[in-house]
């Protein structure tokens, strides 16, 4: 009897020991799995961002090609769209998470897609946007009665209207024609328009065909800005990714500033344009410090003032039927000084 008792006790002790060992092994496996690098990776879809093929988006291209976004822990998928109307429609339909666009186009888009926010200013046109004219048109008053091409219903129309104001003219004094920037050289050559708003690389093409520069955005400081905006749901669901995107962008800008020849080669390949035609004349790429100034209410180029100028114009022109709530359209909270670059 006593022998049976001791045998049972021994068996019970063995079973308990085996149970402890099993529990220890299971806990050890779980702890190892929890601290495994693979388990710490959260697979998130790439941020899908679209922009027109314009040198103002150089930091985006550099950050993508040099892997700065990946360094920040995100994947970014960039799409280049030639026509801004198509780009805006695709963004509204949810094809992209973010979009690079002008301030004027942003105001227009916000009236149909209000759940979006601009998170940073990326460049300012300080001469890059131009009105070119046929060689016999030397002054702005000479445009009276002529066909003036612009992307009507966008920042382009505001720009040419501001140009006309400098000579006490209005849009009623000319014949406005809806023309995209890339179409201006050909339209000038076949006399479909006598002047038009465009930018590089289309400007160089127009000049080669005999056109002359009549007016530039150097005469309209703070008016033409490019922004990056994201859908509201992306900002709410993926704030850290937005912050990482902004950091990667600013890192791309810093790299380009320190390595301009290499940066321009990267830009040339990405946009499929000859490197010897790349020009940043009249374009101010906006860094962190300059971004801060655009969001300061005492700044002469305070972004809300410029945004209201656009909104008021579009209301008067009938492009929109209601004034957007400008206070909800801008979110500078994702801006922070860029990380330093290793030499």
DRENTISE-877463 format. One line per 3 residues: number of its first residue (from 0); their letters; for each residue x, y, z of N, C-alpha, C. Coordinates in steps of 0.02 Angstrom, whole numbers, always signed. Atoms other than C-alpha are relative to their C-alpha. Layout:
NUM = A = X/Y/Z/X/Y/Z/X/Y/Z | ...
// end
This chain:
0 = XXX = +42/-60/+0/+0/+0/+0/+44/+63/+0 | -44/-57/-4/+136/+120/+49/+41/+7/-63 | -39/-3/+62/+235/+72/-107/-43/+31/-56
3 = XXX = +46/-28/+51/+82/+113/-216/-8/+75/+11 | +8/-71/-16/+63/+278/-126/+59/+41/-26 | -61/-36/+22/+242/+327/-158/+6/+1/-75
6 = XXX = -3/+1/+73/+229/+273/-339/-46/+52/-30 | +46/-52/+26/+77/+382/-366/+27/+70/+11 | -30/-66/-14/+164/+528/-283/+55/+17/-49
9 = XXX = -54/-11/+47/+313/+506/-395/-27/+17/-69 | +31/-14/+65/+202/+500/-549/-30/+70/-3 | +29/-67/-2/+108/+655/-495/+53/+54/-6
12 = XXX = -54/-49/+3/+271/+748/-468/+29/+4/-70 | -26/+1/+69/+332/+693/-640/-46/+37/-47 | +49/-34/+43/+172/+751/-723/+2/+75/+11
15 = XXX = -3/-71/-14/+183/+919/-635/+63/+32/-31 | -62/-25/+28/+364/+938/-688/-5/+7/-76 | +9/-3/+73/+320/+897/-869/-45/+58/-20
18 = XXX = +45/-56/+14/+177/+1022/-864/+37/+66/+5 | -39/-62/-8/+294/+1158/-799/+47/+10/-58 | -47/-4/+56/+421/+1117/-934/-37/+22/-64
21 = XXX = +38/-18/+59/+287/+1125/-1069/-21/+73/+0 | +22/-70/-6/+220/+1290/-1003/+59/+46/-12 | -60/-41/+9/+397/+1359/-996/+20/+5/-73
24 = XXX = -18/+1/+72/+431/+1306/-1176/-49/+43/-40 | +51/-39/+36/+266/+1382/-1237/+10/+74/+11 | -11/-71/-15/+299/+1546/-1147/+62/+26/-35
27 = XXX = -61/-19/+34/+475/+1550/-1215/-10/+12/-74 | +14/-7/+72/+412/+1524/-1392/-39/+63/-14 | +41/-60/+10/+282/+1660/-1373/+41/+63/+8
30 = XXX = -42/-59/-10/+410/+1782/-1304/+47/+11/-58 | -45/-5/+57/+530/+1743/-1446/-38/+27/-61 | +39/-22/+58/+392/+1766/-1574/-18/+73/+5
33 = XXX = +20/-70/-10/+337/+1930/-1497/+58/+48/-12 | -57/-44/+8/+513/+1999/-1504/+38/-13/-64 | -31/+13/+64/+556/+1929/-1674/-9/+61/-45
36 = XXX = +6/-58/+45/+594/+2070/-1800/-56/-7/-50 | +52/+10/+49/+474/+1992/-1923/-68/+13/+30 | +65/-10/-32/+332/+1995/-1798/-15/+73/+14
39 = XXX = +10/-71/-14/+362/+2179/-1762/-20/+39/-62 | +17/-35/+61/+335/+2225/-1944/-75/+1/-11 | +71/-7/+15/+162/+2292/-1980/-5/+15/-75
42 = XXX = +5/-8/+72/+123/+2270/-2163/-56/+50/-16 | +48/-51/+18/+38/+2428/-2225/+4/+12/-75 | -3/-14/+72/-10/+2470/-2403/+41/+63/-13
45 = XXX = -38/-61/+15/+98/+2601/-2490/-45/+60/-3 | +36/-63/+11/+45/+2782/-2488/+2/+14/-74 | +4/-13/+72/-15/+2816/-2664/-8/+76/-10
48 = XXX = -3/-73/+9/+29/+2994/-2716/+7/+16/-74 | -4/-20/+70/+2/+3079/-2884/+21/+73/-4 | -19/-70/+13/+74/+3238/-2957/+10/+8/-75
51 = XXX = -16/-13/+70/+100/+3321/-3125/+76/-3/-7 | -73/+4/+10/+275/+3299/-3201/+31/+70/-1 | -24/-69/-8/+346/+3464/-3136/+60/-1/+47
54 = XXX = -61/+1/-40/+518/+3504/-3063/-11/+22/+72 | +16/-18/-69/+435/+3576/-2908/-8/-60/+46 | +8/+61/-40/+408/+3397/-2852/+65/-40/+4
57 = XXX = -66/+32/-3/+595/+3358/-2858/+13/-36/+66 | -13/+35/-63/+606/+3317/-2671/-36/-67/+5 | +38/+63/+0/+471/+3183/-2693/+38/-52/-41
60 = XXX = -35/+47/+45/+567/+3105/-2838/+66/-23/+31 | -63/+17/-32/+733/+3111/-2745/-11/-48/+59 | +14/+42/-58/+658/+3037/-2587/-20/-70/-20
63 = XXX = +21/+66/+24/+581/+2896/-2687/+60/-39/-26 | -56/+34/+32/+739/+2855/-2786/+56/-16/+49 | -55/+11/-48/+861/+2870/-2640/-22/-41/+61
66 = XXX = +23/+43/-54/+752/+2768/-2523/-13/+35/+66 | +11/-36/-63/+718/+2905/-2396/-68/-17/+32 | +65/+19/-28/+535/+2855/-2378/+7/-67/+36
69 = XXX = -9/+65/-32/+587/+2676/-2340/+39/+7/+65 | -37/-13/-62/+712/+2743/-2212/-47/+24/+55 | +49/-25/-49/+563/+2827/-2129/-52/-53/+17
72 = XXX = +45/+55/-18/+470/+2661/-2127/-63/-5/-41 | +61/+4/+42/+344/+2685/-2268/+19/-15/-72 | -6/+8/+72/+320/+2635/-2448/-43/+53/-33
75 = XXX = +37/-51/+36/+265/+2768/-2571/-3/-20/-74 | +11/+16/+71/+193/+2737/-2744/-18/+66/-35 | +9/-64/+32/+209/+2890/-2857/-27/-9/-71
78 = XXX = +28/+0/+68/+103/+2920/-3013/+4/+70/-29 | -4/-65/+34/+134/+3060/-3138/-58/+6/-49 | +59/-10/+41/-22/+3129/-3222/+7/+67/-36
81 = XXX = -10/-61/+40/-11/+3256/-3364/-56/+50/+8 | +59/-45/-1/-187/+3326/-3349/-27/+5/+71 | +20/-10/-70/-235/+3403/-3182/-73/-19/+11
84 = XXX = +71/+17/-10/-422/+3377/-3212/-8/-75/+11 | +2/+72/-8/-394/+3189/-3231/+27/-20/+68 | -31/+14/-65/-282/+3188/-3078/-50/+14/+56
87 = XXX = +48/-18/-52/-414/+3278/-2974/-58/-49/+3 | +56/+47/+3/-552/+3161/-3033/+19/-67/+31 | -23/+64/-28/-450/+3007/-2989/+9/+5/+75
90 = XXX = -8/-9/-72/-409/+3078/-2818/-68/-1/+34 | +68/-1/-28/-593/+3113/-2784/-31/-69/+1 | +27/+68/+4/-633/+2934/-2836/+36/-48/+46
93 = XXX = -35/+42/-47/-510/+2868/-2707/+59/-39/-28 | -55/+37/+31/-374/+2810/-2827/+66/+16/+35 | -62/-20/-33/-240/+2906/-2731/-14/+19/+72
96 = XXX = +4/-22/-70/-206/+2938/-2546/+19/+74/+6 | -24/-69/-3/-114/+3101/-2578/+7/+28/-70 | -2/-33/+65/-101/+3228/-2716/+43/+63/+6
99 = XXX = -36/-62/+6/+19/+3365/-2767/-36/+45/-48 | +39/-45/+43/-72/+3515/-2838/+9/+72/+22 | -6/-70/-17/-79/+3703/-2841/-52/+19/+53
102 = XXX = +47/-25/-51/-164/+3802/-2704/-68/+14/-32 | +64/-14/+33/-297/+3861/-2828/-39/-62/-15 | +34/+62/+16/-336/+3686/-2887/-23/-36/+63
105 = XXX = +19/+29/-65/-340/+3629/-2705/-65/+30/+25 | +62/-32/-22/-475/+3757/-2665/-59/-25/-41 | +54/+25/+43/-579/+3701/-2815/-18/-72/+20
108 = XXX = +12/+71/-16/-558/+3516/-2771/-34/-8/+67 | +28/+7/-68/-604/+3545/-2589/-76/+12/+1 | +72/-12/+1/-779/+3601/-2638/-39/-63/-17
111 = XXX = +32/+64/+16/-818/+3427/-2705/+28/-57/+41 | -31/+50/-42/-699/+3330/-2594/+24/+34/+64 | -18/-41/-58/-705/+3424/-2428/+42/-37/+52
114 = XXX = -37/+38/-51/-629/+3282/-2324/+71/-12/-24 | -70/+2/+20/-449/+3322/-2368/+36/+57/+35 | -40/-53/-31/-308/+3426/-2295/+68/+5/-33
117 = XXX = -68/-13/+24/-150/+3506/-2360/+47/-3/+61 | -45/+9/-57/-3/+3458/-2249/+65/+39/-7 | -61/-39/+8/+139/+3560/-2324/-1/+37/-66
120 = XXX = -12/-36/+63/+187/+3689/-2455/+65/-27/-28 | -60/+31/+27/+314/+3615/-2575/+40/+46/-46 | -38/-48/+40/+359/+3756/-2693/-42/+62/-13
123 = XXX = +32/-63/+19/+320/+3935/-2741/+27/+20/-68 | -21/-24/+65/+323/+3999/-2918/+19/+74/+5 | -25/-69/-4/+431/+4154/-2920/+28/+21/-69
126 = XXX = -20/-16/+68/+444/+4169/-3109/-6/-59/-47 | +5/+60/+42/+420/+3991/-3171/-63/-2/-42 | +62/-4/+38/+240/+4020/-3224/+3/+62/-44
129 = XXX = -6/-56/+46/+235/+4130/-3378/-59/+3/-48 | +44/-8/+58/+120/+4200/-3509/+45/+15/-59 | -39/-11/+62/+202/+4182/-3679/-48/+23/-54
132 = XXX = +42/-27/+53/+138/+4272/-3832/+36/-4/-67 | -29/-3/+66/+165/+4275/-4018/+45/+62/-5 | -53/-50/+1/+314/+4383/-4066/-23/+71/-14
135 = XXX = +23/-68/+15/+210/+4530/-4127/-38/+32/+58 | +34/-28/-59/+127/+4552/-3956/+53/+16/+52 | -54/-22/-43/+246/+4654/-3851/-22/+23/+69
138 = XXX = +24/-27/-63/+136/+4723/-3712/-66/-33/+19 | +63/+29/-23/-11/+4665/-3607/-60/+35/-31 | +57/-33/+33/-129/+4799/-3678/-11/-25/-71
141 = XXX = +7/+26/+68/-93/+4723/-3849/-42/-64/-3 | +41/+61/-1/-190/+4568/-3792/-74/+15/-9 | +71/-18/+5/-354/+4664/-3803/-30/-28/-64
144 = XXX = +34/+31/+56/-472/+4566/-3913/+32/-64/-25 | -36/+60/+21/-346/+4423/-3931/-22/-61/+41 | +14/+63/-35/-364/+4240/-3881/+56/-16/+49
147 = XXX = -47/+13/-53/-279/+4206/-3716/-14/-69/+30 | +10/+68/-24/-254/+4024/-3668/+17/-9/+73 | -12/+16/-70/-267/+3964/-3488/-43/-60/+18
150 = XXX = +40/+56/-25/-330/+3814/-3392/-57/+31/+41 | +54/-37/-32/-496/+3897/-3351/-30/-40/+58 | +28/+32/-59/-575/+3863/-3183/+53/-26/+48
153 = XXX = -55/+22/-44/-405/+3837/-3101/+43/+60/+18 | -46/-54/-18/-260/+3937/-3031/+24/+38/-61 | -23/-31/+62/-212/+3972/-3211/-43/+61/-18
156 = XXX = +44/-56/+16/-364/+4082/-3237/+11/+59/+48 | -14/-53/-48/-326/+4178/-3077/+65/+36/-19 | -64/-29/+19/-147/+4205/-3136/-6/+48/-59
159 = XXX = +5/-45/+58/-192/+4276/-3306/-44/+60/+15 | +42/-57/-20/-327/+4384/-3226/+41/+51/+39 | -44/-46/-36/-197/+4457/-3107/+46/+36/-49
162 = XXX = -42/-33/+51/-87/+4491/-3259/-39/+56/-34 | +40/-51/+34/-228/+4584/-3347/-11/+61/+44 | +12/-55/-47/-258/+4689/-3191/+58/+50/-1
165 = XXX = -58/-45/-1/-82/+4759/-3202/-3/+53/-56 | +9/-49/+54/-135/+4848/-3362/-72/+25/-4 | +69/-23/-5/-311/+4892/-3303/-46/-34/-51
168 = XXX = +44/+39/+43/-387/+4755/-3410/-36/-53/+42 | +36/+55/-32/-513/+4620/-3363/-6/-56/-51 | +9/+57/+45/-555/+4451/-3436/-50/+15/-56
171 = XXX = +47/-20/+52/-692/+4538/-3535/+35/+34/-59 | -37/-34/+53/-558/+4628/-3634/+37/-48/-47 | -33/+50/+41/-486/+4466/-3703/-48/-58/-13
174 = XXX = +40/+60/+13/-554/+4301/-3769/+35/-59/+33 | -31/+55/-37/-510/+4169/-3640/-17/-66/-34 | +8/+65/+32/-483/+3996/-3714/+28/-53/+48
177 = XXX = -24/+53/-45/-467/+3836/-3611/+55/-40/-34 | -59/+33/+29/-293/+3768/-3646/+45/-25/+58 | -48/+25/-49/-177/+3657/-3543/+70/+25/-17
180 = XXX = -67/-27/+9/+3/+3713/-3518/+39/-36/-55 | -39/+37/+49/+75/+3574/-3627/-24/+12/-72 | +27/-13/+67/-36/+3627/-3773/+17/+69/-26
183 = XXX = -11/-70/+19/+18/+3809/-3775/+47/+8/-60 | -44/-11/+57/+168/+3795/-3895/-34/-14/-67 | +33/+17/+63/+67/+3707/-4030/-56/+48/-16
186 = XXX = +57/-46/+11/-85/+3819/-4007/+24/+69/-23 | -28/-64/+22/+24/+3974/-4026/+23/-5/-73 | -27/+7/+67/+105/+3905/-4182/-55/-2/-53
189 = XXX = +53/+4/+50/-59/+3866/-4270/-52/+57/+7 | +40/-61/-9/-134/+4033/-4211/-69/-13/+31 | +63/+12/-36/-273/+3951/-4109/-6/+46/+60
192 = XXX = -2/-52/-52/-219/+4070/-3970/+57/+47/-19 | -54/-48/+12/-110/+4225/-3972/+46/+7/+61 | -41/+1/-61/-45/+4205/-3793/-27/-55/+45
195 = XXX = +23/+54/-43/-53/+4073/-3659/+45/-9/+61 | -36/+14/-63/-2/+4022/-3483/+31/-69/-3 | -34/+64/+0/+128/+3885/-3471/+60/+1/+47
198 = XXX = -61/+6/-41/+288/+3827/-3383/+45/-52/-33 | -46/+48/+28/+439/+3718/-3414/-26/-72/+9 | -44/-9/+59/+473/+3611/-3511/-35/+29/-61
201 = XXX = +38/-25/+57/+335/+3681/-3623/+21/+71/-18 | -22/-69/+13/+403/+3858/-3604/+57/+0/-51 | -57/+3/+46/+567/+3812/-3690/-22/-17/-71
204 = XXX = +26/+18/+66/+471/+3732/-3831/-33/+59/-34 | +34/-59/+28/+365/+3888/-3856/+51/+52/-23 | -51/-49/+18/+519/+4000/-3857/+37/-21/-63
207 = XXX = -34/+25/+61/+603/+3890/-3988/-43/+12/-62 | +46/-11/+56/+449/+3913/-4096/-13/+74/-13 | +4/-72/+14/+466/+4102/-4087/-41/+42/+47
210 = XXX = +40/-39/-47/+358/+4153/-3940/+45/+41/+46 | -36/-43/-48/+409/+4287/-3815/-36/-1/+67 | +29/-3/-67/+383/+4300/-3628/-31/+69/+11
213 = XXX = +37/-62/-10/+252/+4431/-3585/-8/+17/+74 | +14/-11/-72/+225/+4408/-3397/+22/-62/+37 | -21/+58/-40/+292/+4297/-3257/-28/+6/+71
216 = XXX = +25/+1/-69/+241/+4245/-3082/+46/+36/+49 | -42/-42/-42/+387/+4347/-3015/-38/+64/+18 | +39/-61/-12/+261/+4489/-3027/-63/-12/+42
219 = XXX = +57/+17/-44/+133/+4396/-2919/+25/-41/+59 | -30/+38/-55/+229/+4346/-2761/-52/-32/+46 | +44/+37/-46/+146/+4214/-2652/-64/-26/-31
222 = XXX = +64/+20/+30/+6/+4182/-2776/-1/-74/-20 | +1/+68/+26/+57/+4016/-2854/+43/-45/+44 | -32/+47/-45/+99/+3882/-2727/-21/-71/-18
225 = XXX = +18/+71/+5/+106/+3693/-2743/-2/-29/+70 | +10/+32/-65/+45/+3588/-2597/-1/-75/-8 | +16/+71/-2/+34/+3408/-2546/-58/-8/+49
228 = XXX = +60/+10/-41/-136/+3356/-2479/-15/-75/+3 | +19/+70/-9/-203/+3191/-2413/-74/-5/+16 | +70/+13/-16/-375/+3117/-2398/-8/-2/+76
231 = XXX = +12/-3/-71/-452/+3141/-2227/+6/-67/+35 | -2/+67/-31/-468/+2955/-2192/+72/-23/+9 | -71/+20/-5/-282/+2930/-2225/+33/+38/+57
234 = XXX = -28/-40/-54/-236/+3072/-2107/-23/-27/+68 | +26/+26/-63/-348/+2999/-1972/+27/-70/+16 | -19/+69/-12/-297/+2817/-1994/+76/-12/-1
237 = XXX = -72/+12/+8/-112/+2837/-2037/+41/+63/+13 | -36/-63/-13/-46/+2995/-1954/+76/-9/+2 | -72/+11/-2/+127/+2920/-1924/+29/-7/-70
240 = XXX = -23/+7/+69/+140/+2876/-2108/+4/+69/-34 | -1/-67/+28/+96/+3055/-2156/+61/+38/+26 | -59/-33/-30/+229/+3119/-2036/+64/-26/-31
243 = XXX = -59/+30/+31/+355/+2997/-2109/+7/+24/-73 | -2/-24/+69/+308/+3054/-2285/+30/+71/-2 | -24/-69/-1/+339/+3237/-2242/+75/+0/+16
246 = XXX = -71/+4/-17/+506/+3191/-2161/+41/-24/-60 | -35/+25/+58/+557/+3091/-2314/+6/+52/-54 | +0/-54/+50/+509/+3235/-2428/+54/+52/+16
249 = XXX = -48/-50/-20/+612/+3361/-2329/+71/-27/-4 | -66/+32/+6/+757/+3238/-2326/+21/+0/-74 | -14/-2/+72/+744/+3227/-2516/+21/+69/-23
252 = XXX = -18/-69/+17/+752/+3417/-2528/+72/+15/+24 | -67/-11/-27/+907/+3423/-2416/+53/-35/-43 | -48/+37/+41/+992/+3290/-2522/+10/+35/-67
255 = XXX = -7/-34/+64/+955/+3381/-2684/+42/+63/+6 | -37/-62/-10/+1022/+3545/-2615/+75/-13/+7 | -70/+17/-10/+1185/+3457/-2570/+30/-37/-60
258 = XXX = -24/+42/+56/+1197/+3354/-2731/-40/+17/-64 | +43/-23/+54/+1116/+3457/-2870/+12/-37/-66 | -10/+36/+64/+1200/+3374/-3022/-29/-71/+2
261 = XXX = +28/+68/-5/+1157/+3199/-2962/-75/+3/+5 | +72/-6/-8/+984/+3255/-2911/-35/+15/-65 | +30/-16/+65/+950/+3328/-3082/+1/-60/-48
264 = XXX = -2/+61/+41/+1004/+3165/-3165/-57/-47/+20 | +56/+41/-24/+879/+3072/-3056/-66/+28/-25 | +60/-34/+24/+747/+3199/-3102/-10/-11/-74
267 = XXX = +3/+9/+73/+788/+3184/-3287/-27/-69/-19 | +23/+69/+14/+762/+2995/-3286/-72/-10/+20 | +68/+10/-26/+604/+3002/-3182/-52/+33/-45
270 = XXX = +48/-38/+40/+519/+3134/-3291/+11/-7/-75 | -16/+12/+71/+599/+3078/-3454/+9/+65/-38 | -17/-63/+34/+665/+3250/-3497/+75/+8/+1
273 = XXX = -73/-8/+1/+843/+3296/-3549/+25/+41/+59 | -26/-34/-60/+948/+3348/-3400/+22/+71/-15 | -23/-68/+16/+1014/+3500/-3495/-58/+49/-10
276 = XXX = +58/-46/+4/+837/+3570/-3506/-32/+13/+68 | +28/-9/-67/+802/+3557/-3320/+21/+68/+27 | -13/-66/-27/+787/+3730/-3244/-43/+12/+62
279 = XXX = +36/-18/-60/+739/+3788/-3071/-7/+76/+6 | +7/-72/+0/+739/+3970/-3120/-74/+19/+11 | +68/-20/-14/+586/+4051/-3045/-39/-48/+44
282 = XXX = +33/+48/-43/+549/+3905/-2929/+36/-1/+67 | -28/+1/-67/+576/+3913/-2742/-26/-63/+35 | +19/+60/-36/+575/+3740/-2662/-4/+16/+74
285 = XXX = +15/-23/-68/+502/+3761/-2488/+24/-50/+52 | -25/+42/-54/+596/+3691/-2339/-42/+8/+63 | +38/-1/-62/+538/+3671/-2160/-10/+72/+25
288 = XXX = +5/-68/-26/+577/+3850/-2107/-47/+43/-41 | +44/-39/+43/+489/+3927/-2257/-72/-24/+7 | +67/+26/-12/+340/+3812/-2228/-31/+33/+61
291 = XXX = +25/-31/-61/+324/+3881/-2054/-26/+70/-12 | +20/-70/+13/+314/+4059/-2122/-68/+3/-36 | +63/-1/+36/+171/+4015/-2239/-59/-11/+47
294 = XXX = +55/+13/-47/+70/+3959/-2088/-1/+48/+58 | +0/-51/-51/+108/+4112/-1982/-46/+58/-21 | +51/-49/+18/-35/+4237/-1978/+28/+69/-14
297 = XXX = -28/-66/+12/+81/+4388/-1977/+45/+1/-61 | -42/+3/+60/+172/+4330/-2135/-36/+36/-57 | +33/-33/+57/+140/+4436/-2292/-30/-50/-49
300 = XXX = +26/+52/+45/+110/+4274/-2387/-36/-55/+39 | +39/+47/-41/+1/+4192/-2253/-47/-40/-45 | +34/+43/+48/-76/+4043/-2341/-76/+8/+2
303 = XXX = +72/-8/-4/-252/+4075/-2277/-24/+62/-39 | +18/-60/+39/-254/+4249/-2355/-1/-15/-75 | -4/+18/+71/-200/+4181/-2524/-56/-48/-18
306 = XXX = +54/+48/+12/-324/+4037/-2510/-67/+36/-7 | +64/-37/+4/-465/+4160/-2478/-5/+40/-65 | -1/-36/+64/-412/+4261/-2631/-25/-46/-56
309 = XXX = +22/+48/+50/-434/+4106/-2737/-74/-17/+9 | +69/+19/-13/-597/+4057/-2653/-48/+55/-22 | +43/-56/+19/-672/+4230/-2678/-4/+6/-77
312 = XXX = +0/-4/+73/-619/+4230/-2862/-45/-54/-30 | +39/+55/+28/-697/+4060/-2895/-75/+8/+14 | +70/-14/-15/-858/+4113/-2810/-27/+51/-50
315 = XXX = +22/-52/+47/-869/+4271/-2917/-5/-26/-72 | -1/+25/+68/-826/+4176/-3075/-52/-56/-11 | +50/+53/+6/-958/+4044/-3038/+30/-70/-6
318 = XXX = -31/+66/+2/-831/+3902/-3032/-22/-44/+57 | +26/+36/-58/-896/+3854/-2860/-60/+38/+25 | +62/-31/-24/-1061/+3888/-2775/+2/+15/+75
321 = XXX = -5/-14/-71/-1005/+3890/-2594/+73/+8/+20 | -67/-12/-24/-853/+3951/-2500/+22/-57/+45 | -22/+55/-44/-753/+3807/-2424/+21/+26/+68
324 = XXX = -23/-17/-67/-711/+3808/-2239/+76/-4/+1 | -72/+0/+7/-530/+3860/-2255/+36/-24/+63 | -32/+19/-63/-492/+3828/-2071/+10/-76/+5
327 = XXX = -6/+73/-5/-517/+3641/-2095/+42/-31/-56 | -34/+27/+59/-418/+3625/-2256/+77/-4/+7 | -72/-1/-8/-242/+3651/-2188/+20/-30/+67
330 = XXX = -22/+34/-60/-148/+3546/-2062/+76/-3/-1 | -73/-4/-1/+33/+3594/-2026/+31/-40/+57 | -25/+36/-59/+48/+3477/-1875/+50/-54/-17
333 = XXX = -46/+53/+19/+148/+3350/-1975/+69/+27/-17 | -64/-30/+16/+289/+3472/-2009/+47/-4/+59 | -53/+2/-50/+450/+3447/-1913/+67/+8/-36
336 = XXX = -65/-7/+34/+633/+3485/-1949/+22/-67/-30 | -20/+63/+32/+704/+3356/-2070/+58/-33/+36 | -57/+34/-30/+824/+3222/-2007/+65/+19/-36
339 = XXX = -64/-16/+32/+1007/+3259/-2038/+21/-56/-46 | -23/+49/+48/+1086/+3173/-2186/+71/-21/+17 | -68/+24/-10/+1238/+3064/-2163/+42/+16/-62
342 = X = -42/-17/+57/+1384/+3117/-2273/+14/-62/-42
// end
